[in-house]
Amino acid sequence: MIRYFLLLCIGIGLMARCQQKKTDSTANSATTAAATTDDTTTTATVGSPVLMATLPDKYNTPDGLALAPDGTVYLSVPNLADNTYPGVLMKIVGDSVQFVSDLPAQPDTKHACPMDLAFGPDGNLYYAENQYENSKEYKSRLMCISMKGGKVQAIKPVVTGLSLGNAVVWKGNTLYMTDSQWDMPTDTTGSAIFRFTLAELAKAAAGTPIMVKPRTMDPHVLTTFTTTINETGLDNGADGLDYDSQGNLYTGSFGDGTLYKVTLKPDGTLAGKEVLKVSKPISCVDGLIIDRATNTMYLCNSRENAILTVALADGSVKTLAQNGNTDGHDGRLDQPAEVLLKGKRLYISNYDKPEKKFVNKNADDVHTMSYIDLN
């Protein structure tokens, strides 16, 4: 009797194990099915960005990129995803990112918020500040970092009174800069391109900063733009900025994705502007750069986790790289915000601070720089 009882117990145990395996298998299948419908697959995957570097939490929003005369690539980190850490300047050495310098905090906001940056003809490094997330009271600045032998010297404000300083580009002896929140009394969704000469900025660095007058057509405003607000609710306008082989400026709206072509007179002042006709809609324009050898624009569509190319000759748009929601640990795009072309390598800053309706859903604890080797 005992023997039959033991056999019965063993049989029941085997049946339970089989049922458990079936249940586990069903659960795994359900998990796999759920995974195929998450944000990583609802957006097409195009291209294969490569992980260059993973940054610690104290460098949580890598952003602006600039190429120095000696070939060094500099990186700004405003740390706006977690601004308990100060904004800093870094540089890329090989495939590593190295600290260069702390940056001075704005006296009222107590934060340094460096965005795009560019070397001037004087050899100094200029960067735009984005204080807009800390204050709506026009606290952003244009800053000048005096450089000597690749070393940071004095860092001074040369322009004050800006709202959301963003992109910076030098063209000859003139610096052009976007302000993504330059509202006017009759336009609360405005943005602008500003224009400053080297002589003005040198004088400001040696003395008193230029103070632009908010909500006006200040003499330094080259032109303005209006953003159409969509389901993202964003009214940030002119963002990335660069020029083509003919000297025409290009910028695009972060909020609605409109690309603009701005033509200049020989003295660098405004000749005209127009909406650039493109082959397919672009939902968001963040940082951009133009390969002047081919007049090809590389731009970050932060909303769609994508790097696009635009042929300026005919406006044809192609997707160079794109992927769904990810933390970027493997090099995939994690809300790309800035690109820099050096030779055949396209450097990418993964800003990872999403807005509403973005493919990227949350700022995670992985902070990365990627690159794409172009053929």
N, C-alpha and C positions, 0 to 999 in steps of 0.2 A: 504493500500500500504506500509506504514511504517513497519507494522508487517511482511509482506512478505520479505521486504528488510532486516530486522533484522535476520529473519530465514536463509536467504541466506548467510549473513555474518557469522553466527554461523556455518553453514555447511562448508563453505570454511575454517574456522579456524580449525574445527575438522579434515578435510582432510589434512591440513598442518601439524597438530600435528602428525597424523598417519604416514605421509610421513617422518617427522623428526625422529620418533621412529624407522622407518624402516631403515633410513639412519644411525642412531646411532648404531643400531644393526649390520648393515653390516660393519660399521667401526670397531666395537668391535671384530667382527668375523675375520676381516682382520688383526687386531692387534694381536689377539690370534694366528692366523695362522703364522704370521711373527715371533712371539715369539718362536714358536715350531721349527723354523729353525735357531735360533741364536746359539751362541757358547755354551750356557748352556746345549744344548741337543745333539749337534753333537758329544760330548765326553760322553762315557758311565759313569754313576754314579754307583760307587761301594763303599760299606762301609758307615759308618756314623761318621766321625770325629766330635768331640764336641768342641764348642768354649770355650776356657779357659779364654782368656783376650783380650780386645780391647785396643790398645795403642794410645796415642796422637800423633800428627804429629811430635813431636820432637823425637819420637822413630819410624821412618818410615820403617826401614828394619831390623827386628829382624833376627838374624842369628845363631852364634855359641852357643852351649850348652855344659856345663860341670858339672859333678857331683862331689861335694866336699867330702872329707873324712867324714864330719859330716852329709852328706845327702842333703845339700843345692844344688839346681840347679842354676847355673849361666848362664847368657845370655849376649851375645855381640850384640851391635847394632851399625853398622858402619854408618848408615844413608846415604847410597850412593844414594838413590832415591831423596833425598834432603839434600845435604851436607852443607846447611847453618846452619844445626844443628850439633853439635859435636858428634863424636863417644863416646859411653859410655858403662859402665859395669852395668848390672842389675842382680837381682836375683828373683827367683820365690818362693813366700811364699803362700802356699795353692794354690788358683787359681788366685792370683794377682801377678803382676810384679812390683817390687820396685827398685828404683834407688839406685845404690851402689856408683859409682864413675865416675867422668870425667876421660878421658884418655889423655895422652900427645900427642900433635900434632907432626907430623914429621916436623922438622925445615924448610925444603924446600917447602913442599906442603901445610903446615899450616893446615893439617887435621889429625885426628886420625881415622883409619879405621880397627877396630878389627874384625877378622873373627872367625875361630874356636879356641877353647881354651881347655886346659886340665891341671889338677893338677899333679904336679910332685911328686916324692918320698920325696922331701924336704918340701912338704906342700905348696909350692908356685904355683901360677897360671900363666901359660904361654899362650900367644895368638899370632897368626899369623896376620900380617897386610896385607891388600890389598890396596896398594897405586897405583896400575896399572891404575886405572881410573883417577887418578890425575896427574900421571907422568909415562912415559915409560922409565924413566932413572934409574931404579933399586933402587927405594926409599923405598921399602917395608922392614919390619923388623920382627924379632921375639922378643917379649917383655916378660919381667918377672915382675909379680906383687907379691911383698913380702906380705905374709899374716900372721897375728898374731891374734889368737883368733877370726877368722872370719872377721877381719878388714883389710882394704887395707893400706899398708904401702908404701914404695918406689916403683915406677914403672920405670923400666930401660930397654933400648934396650940391648939385649944380642947377636943378630945377625943382621948385616946390609948387604945391597947389593942384596937383594932379588928382584924379579920382581913382582910376584903376590902370596904372601904368602896366604895359604888357610887352609888346615886341619892340626891338631896337635894331636898326640897320644903318650903317654908314654908307653913304654914296658920295665919293669924293670928300669934300670938306663940309658936308652937311649930314647931320644926324636926323633920321626920321623915326618917330616912335608912335605906336598906337596907344590910345586910351580907350578901353573897352566900355567905359561908363561916362562918357562926356555928354551929359544931358544939357539941354537948352530950355529956356523958359517955356517954349512951345513944343518941346519934344523930350519926353521923359524916357525914351528908348534910344537915346543918341550915343554915338561914339565918334572918334576922331583920329586923324593922323596929325601929329605935331611935327614942326620943322625947326631945327636949331642949327646955327652955324658953328663951326669950330672956334671962330673968334669969340663968339658970345659965350660959349661954354668955358673957354680958357679964362676969360675975364671973370666968369662966375666962380670958377674953381679958386681963383686968386683972391676973390673978395666976397661979394654977396650973391647968393643964388638968385636965379631968375624966378620970379613969382608969377605964374600964369593966373589969370582971373577966371574962376569957375563960372560955368553956365553962361559963357560969352563966346563970341567969335574972337578970342584973343588973337593978337597979331601973329602968334606962333602956330595957330591952327591952319594947317594946309587945306583940309577939307573934312566934312562930317558925313555921317551915315545914320540911317534909321533902321532899327531891327524890328522885324515882324515877330511878335510873340506867338509861339506855337504851344503844343501840349507839354513841352518841357518847362514852360513858364519863364524861360531865361530871356533877359533883355541885353545880355552882354553882346556887344557888337564887334567892331574891328579888332582882330586878334593878331594872327601871324602876319609877317611883313617881309617882303624881299623885292628885288627888281630883276628884270630880264636883260638880255644882251643889248637891247635898244635903250635901256635906262628907264623903262616904264615900271612903276611900282604896282605891286599886287597885295591885296589884303583880303580877308574873308571874315564873315560874321560867325562868331561862336554860337550864337543863339539860333540863327535860321539858315546858316550854311551858304549864304550868298557870297560869290566871289566878285571882287571889284578890280578893275584895271584903272590906274591913275596915271595920266600923262603929265609930263613936266615941261616947263619952259627951260631954255638954256641956263637961266639963273637958279633953277631948282624950285621955282614957285609953280603953282597949279596952272596947268593948261586945260585939263578936262578930266572927267571920270565917267565910267560906264560899268554896267553889270557885265561880267564876262559870260558869254554864252558857252554852256558846257553840254556835253552829249547826254548826261543823265544827272538827275538831282543829287546834290550833296547836302546832307542834313546838318553838318557841323564842321566848321573850320577852326582848328586850333593852330598850332605852330606849323610853319611851312618854310621851305627853302627851294630856290630855283637853281638848277644846273644851267648856267648861262652858256655852256658849250652846246647844249641841245635845246635850250629853252623849254625844259621839262620841269614842271613843278612837282615837288613831293610834299604832300600835306597830311596832317593828322586829322582824321575824323574821330574825335574823342568819343562822340556819342555811339558810334557803331564799332568801336574797337578796331579801327582800320587805318592803314596807310594807303593813300590813293596817289596816283600820278595824273597830272593834267598836261596834255600837250598844248602849249600856249598858242601854237600856230592855228589849230582848229578846234580847241576846246574839248578834245576827246578825253574821257575819264576812264581810267582802268584801276582795278584793285590790285595793289602790290602785295598786301598782306591783310588778313582779317581773321578773327576768331571770336568765339562766344565768351561768356563770362568765365574768368579764370583768375587765379592769384599771380600768374606770370612766373611761377617758380621754374618752369622749363623754357623760359624765353618767349613764350607767347605774349601777345599784346595785352596790356592791362591798363587801358585808357591812355593811349599814347598822346602826349601833349606837345612834344618838340622833336624835330629831326635836324640832323646836321650831316652834310655830305663832305667826306674827306676821302679823296681818291675814289675808290669804288666801294667804300664802306659807308652805309647810311646808319648813323647812330640814332637811337630812339630812347627818349625818356618816357618811362611809364609812370604817369602822374598819380593814378589810382586814387582819385577823390571825386567819385561820381555825383552826377546831378540826377534829378528825376527823369525817368524814361530812358536812361542810358543802359547799354548792354551790360556794362560793369555795374554791379549792384551794390557793392559796399567797399569801403577802404579796409583792406586786410593788413595782416602783419608781415606780408612779404613785399619788399620794395626792390624794384629791379631796373636795370638798364639792359636793353637789347640792341641787336644790330642786324642788318641785312647786307650780305655781300652782293653787289650788283654785277651782272655780267656785262 
